[in-house]
Amino acid sequence: MEDLRDRVAVVTGGASGIGRALARAFLSEGMKVVVADVEEPALEKTVAELSELGTVTGRRTDVRHVAEVEALADHTYEAFGACHILCNNAGVSVPQLKVWETTPNDWRWVHDVNVHGVVHGIQAFVPRMIAGGEEGVVVNTSSGDGGIQPLATQSVYASSKAAVSILTECLDAQLRAETRLRAAIFYPSGGLLKTGIWTTARNRPPELARERPVPAGAEPTFEEFMEGLRRAGIELPVQDLDALARDAVEGIRRGDFVIMMGREQMEATLVERARKLAAGENPTTVMPGL
């Protein structure tokens, strides 16, 4: 899928952060873009700004709900008649807690958005993409925190992203076996990412509110998390989101299954994980300061 001009891309969670950067990168390739997001004011602002770069439309969508994702697919096909790149990118997180300190609603909310939201996107769009008979890609945003090496303090988020990684492996194998479509895992990488994931509590629905207050220090800001890394002796750069998105577009163009900056560096981590698992050991430990 080398020539992206005049193709159609759909990006969920597209009103800010990585999603907005992906939408901008697709527009720079001459694509038509549908931006979906649960935050309507941010969505309207993003669509207005991106309209200066090309053809873009927006649709408020809560990916937790099948009907809303189906409506997003209807909107896309009514507007452009096709979808060639589907980016299931919407994601949320909850406070860093011990598993026994999490609440049922922590798990319901994160897995509803991060896992079920991806499944809803696949179910709403892929049958239509197959019927269109054209090349296409389903890009699911995962995370190294789960898909490669989980942080012990992020059990809810990490488990959701591990699910997305395995789901995408299965999806890609199925698509390649009998269609012109494929799937890819997108691991945002290159350094720390200053995105809305740090403040997703702003979009948490009342019916999925935490059943008890968040313990002090369990919900760090981006700056507090950076300080925690420094205390642990870890220095990481902050990745430019537009550069990350451009790299993702190149990965799509190349036909990569794993889209990740510095991808070759994950081999040592995965080999060590496999060694420990084969030895009957747990490869995950709690990192000091985090």
N, C-alpha and C positions, 0 to 999 in steps of 0.2 A: 504494500500500500504506500508507494513512494510519492505519488502525486496527490496531495491533499486539497488542492484548489477546488472550490465549489462543492466539496463534500460537507456533510453535516455532522456536527459534534454536539452531544448533550453532556452537560456537566452538573451533577448534583453537588450541593454544598458549594455552589459557584459564586456566591456573593462576596466572599472574602477569602483571604489566605491562599492556600494552594489551588483551590477551585477557581478563584478569580484569575490567578496567574495562568492556569491551564487555558481558560477561556481566552485570555489575551493572546497566548501563544498560538492557539488555533486560528484566531482571527488574523494574525500576522501571516498565516499560511494561505489566506484567502478562503478559509472555511466559513460556513454559516454555523452559528452557535446558538444553542438553547441553554440558558442559565437557569438552574432550578435551585431554590433555597427556601428554608422555612422562615427566614427573617425578611419580611416583605419590604420594610424601609431600606434595608441594605441592598436587597435585590433590585429595587427600583433605581437606587443610586448607581449601582454597578452597571446595570443595563444602559443607563443614560451615558455613563462615562465610556463604556466599551463601544457604544454605537458610533463613536467617532472613528473607530478602527475598521468597521465593516458591518455585516448583517448579523444582528443579534436580537434575540427576543428572550423574555423571561417568563417564568411560571412559578408561582409560589407552590412549594411541594414539601410536605412532611413525609419523608420516605418510610416512616413507620407504617403508613396506611396504604394498603394495596390500591384502593380506589384513587388516591391522589397520584400515585405513580402511573397508574393506567391513564389518568387524565393528562399527565405529562407526556406520555407516549402519543395520545390522541392529538394534543397540541402540536407536537413535533411533526407528526405526519400530515396534519392539516396545513401547517405552515410551509413545510419543505418537502414532504413526500418521501422522506427517507431518514435513516440514521445510520451513519457509517462508523462513528466512534462514540461509544457509550462509556462515560466515566462515572462509575459508581464511587463517588468521592466523599459524600457527606459522612461526617463522623463526629462523635462526642466522647467525652471522658468524664470520670468522676474522681473524687478525692483519692489520694494515695493512702490506702489503709490495709491493715491485716485482713485476711479474708473473713475472719470471724467478726470484724468490725464493720464490714460492708452490710448493706441492707438489701432485701429482696428488690426494692425499686431501683437500686443502683444497677443491678444486673438486668432488670427488665428494660430500663431506658437505654443503656449502652448497647445491649445485644439487639434491641428493637431497631436502633438506628444503624449500627455498624455491621450487623450480620443480616437481619431481616431486610433492612433497606437495600442491601446489595442483591439479595434474592428477589425482592420485589422488582428491582430494575431489570434483572435478567428475565424474569417471567413476563414483564410487560413489553419489553423491547425485542428480545431475541427471536421470538416467533415471527415478528414482523420483519426483522432484519433478514432472517432466513428466506422468508417469502419474497423479499426484494431481489434475491439472487445475486447481490453484489458482495464484493469484499467488505469485511467489517471487523472491528475489534471491540471487545468488551474489556475495559481497563478498570480493574478493581483496586482501590487504594487500600493497601495494608500498612504495616509498620514493621520495622526491624524489631520493635518492642512487641514481640509475639510471634511474628513470622520467622525471625532469625534467632534472637536472644532476648527473652522476656526480662523485664525488671520485676523483681519479686514484689515490690510495693505496688505494682500496677496490675494486679491479678484480673480485675474486671476488664480493663481496656486491652491488656495483652492477650487474654483468652479470646476476645472478640476478633482481634487481628490475626491470631493464629487460625481461627475458623475461616476468615476471609482467604488466607493463603491456601489452605487445603481445598476450600470450595473452588478457587480459581484453577488450581491444578486439575481437578476433576472436570470442570467446565471446559477448559481448553482441550483436554484429551477427547471429550465428547464432540466438541465442535469440529475439531480437525478431522475426526473420523468420517464425518458425513456432510459437512457444509463448507462454504467458502469463508466462514467466520473463524475467528480464533479469540483467545482470551489472554490477558497479560496481568501480572501482578505489578503494581506500582509501589515501590518502597521509597517514599520521600526520604532523602538522605543528603549527605554532603556536610552535615553539621546540624546544630540545633535549629529548630524551625519556630520562628516567632509568628504564630498563627492564632486564630480564634479558638483552637482546641484548649487553650489555657483558661478560657472564660466561657466554656459551653454551658455552664450553669445558668447563664442568662436565657437560654432557650429551653430549659428543662420544664416540661409541662407539669402543671399543678397536680394532676392525678398520679404522677410518678415522682413526687417530691420525696426526699429522704424521710424515713420514718423517725429519725432522731437527728439531732444537730451534728454538724461536721466537727470532729475533734480539732483542736487548735493545731495549726501547722500542717494539716493534711491536704490543704488546697493551696499550694504555693503559686505565686505569680511566676511569670517567665523569669523575671529578675531573681526571685528567691530560689528558683530551681538552678539557675546559673551559679548562684553563690554556693548552693549545696554541692554542685559538681566541683567547684574550686576547692571547697573544704575536703573533698574526697581525693584531691590531687588530680582531677580530670580537667583538662582544658580542651574545649571543643569550639570550633568556629560557628558563627551563625550563618546559615545558608541563605543566599539571595533567592527568593521564591521565583522570580522571573527566569533566572538562570536554570533553576530546577525544572521549571515547566518546559523551557526550550530543550533541555536534555531529554525530558519525557517524550516530547514530540519526535526527537531523533530516534528514540528507542522504538516508538510506534512505527516509524518509517522503515527501520531496519528489520522489524519483525521480531523483536526481542520478546521472550516470555517474561523474563525478570527485567523490569525497568528500574535501574538503580544507579546512582552515581557511585563510582568506586566499588562497583559490584565484585570485582576480583578479591577485594579485601575481606569479604565475608567467608571465604573458603576456610581460613584458619579457625574462625569461630565455629563454623559448622562441623569441621573435623574434630575439634576438641569436644564439642557437644556429643558427637557420635561416640567418641572414645569413652567418655564418662558414662553414657547410657549403656554402652556395651559392657562396661565394667560393673553395672548395677548401681551407678552413682547418680546423684542429682546434679545436673550441670548448672543449675540456677542457685545463686546465693544472694543474700542481701548485701548491697553495696553500701559501705560506710558513707554517711552524709546524705543518703537519699531515702 
